Amino acid sequence: MEVLAVVLVMIGIIAVRVISFFYPDWKAVKGEYLSERKHLGYSVLGIDLLLVMFILSQFILRI
């Protein structure tokens, strides 16, 4: 169960990097302008995803 918890947290850490940093830049390269609000929204979404993965891993460790 510990391995599954660690895998979930690692997926969350990778998702933060992809969603928060690379996805907005990728959208800008494709030509879609992102407002500051959308850029901040993607950052918050990535951090929230990491938080959800951490909470799920803690539930898994309690079982």
N, C-alpha and C positions, 0 to 999 in steps of 0.2 A: 504494500500500500504506500510505503514511503517513496518508492520509485515513481508511482503514478502521481503523487503530489509534487515531486520535483519536476516531472515532465510538464505538468500543468503550469507551474510557475515559469519554467523556461519558455514555454509557448507564449505566456503572457509577456515576458521580457522581450522576446523577439517581435511580438505584435506591437508593442509600444514603439519600437524603433521604426517598424514599417508604417504604421498608421500615423504616428505623430510627425515623423521627419520625412520619409521618402514619398508617401502618397501625395501630400500637398505639392511637393516639388515636381512630381510626375505629372500632376494635373496642370501645373504651370507650363511644363515643357510641351504638353499637348495643346496648349493655347487657351486653356480655360482659366480666366482670371479668378482668383480666390480673394474674397474680401478678408479683412482682418478677423471678422467674426467667424467666418468659416474655417480659417486657419486655426484659430483658437479652439473651435469646436472639435476639429480633428485631434488636436493635442489632448483635449479633455477626454475624448473617446478612447484614445490609446491608454491613458492613465487609468480610466475607469475599467477598461478590459483587464489590465494588470491587477487591479484591486479585486475584481470578480474572480480571477484565476487564483489569487492568493486565498480568498475566502473559501473557494471550493477545495483547495488543497488542505486547508485547516479542517474542513468537515471530513475529508477523506482520512486524515490522520486520527480523528476522534473515533472513527469506526473500528 
